[in-house]
């Protein structure tokens, strides 16, 4: 499975995949900005949302944006770590074919 590629922020997990995200709230525009590495060399998906980071609004906007972009139900994406941090871990409940489709979409994103 290509989801194990160490250049991607997506890792296979039980019942789907785990995704590392760096979220920028209150951005001028919402979108998936690409993949970047942190100082430790770990890859993160960079995502911007226009929502403010209060009362879970930015997290809800993140889930809605990814669900729409990847054509998965919003209920299939859950924030499992980092609910009040810019760096988040999401669990995507999906079958192997959907995880492969998300992997292909991530491979096409620009690297920073």
Long-range contacts (C-beta under 8 A, 24 or more apart in sequence): 1-96, 1-99, 1-100, 1-103, 2-100, 2-103, 2-104, 2-107, 3-99, 3-100, 3-102, 3-103, 5-103, 5-107, 6-43, 7-35, 7-43, 7-111, 8-35, 8-43, 8-103, 8-106, 8-107, 9-35, 9-42, 9-43, 9-44, 9-45, 9-106, 10-45, 10-99, 10-102, 10-103, 10-106, 12-99, 13-91, 15-91, 15-93, 16-76, 16-91, 16-92, 16-93, 16-94, 16-95, 16-98, 16-99, 17-91, 17-92, 17-94, 17-99, 17-102, 18-80, 18-89, 18-90, 18-91, 18-92, 19-45, 19-89, 19-90, 19-91, 19-92, 20-44, 20-45, 20-87, 20-88, 20-89, 21-45, 21-46, 21-47, 21-62, 21-87, 21-88, 21-89, 21-90, 22-46, 22-47, 22-86, 22-87, 22-88, 23-47, 23-48, 23-49, 23-58, 23-59, 23-62, 23-86, 23-87, 23-88, 24-48, 24-49, 24-86, 25-49, 25-51, 25-52, 25-53, 25-58, 25-61, 25-86, 26-50, 26-51, 26-52, 26-53, 30-61, 30-65, 31-65, 32-65, 32-66, 32-69, 32-109, 33-112, 34-109, 34-110, 34-111, 34-112, 35-106, 35-109, 35-110, 35-111, 35-112, 36-111, 36-112, 44-87, 45-106, 45-109, 46-112, 53-84, 56-83, 59-83, 59-88, 62-88, 62-90, 63-90, 66-90, 69-105, 70-98, 70-101, 70-102, 70-105, 72-98, 72-102
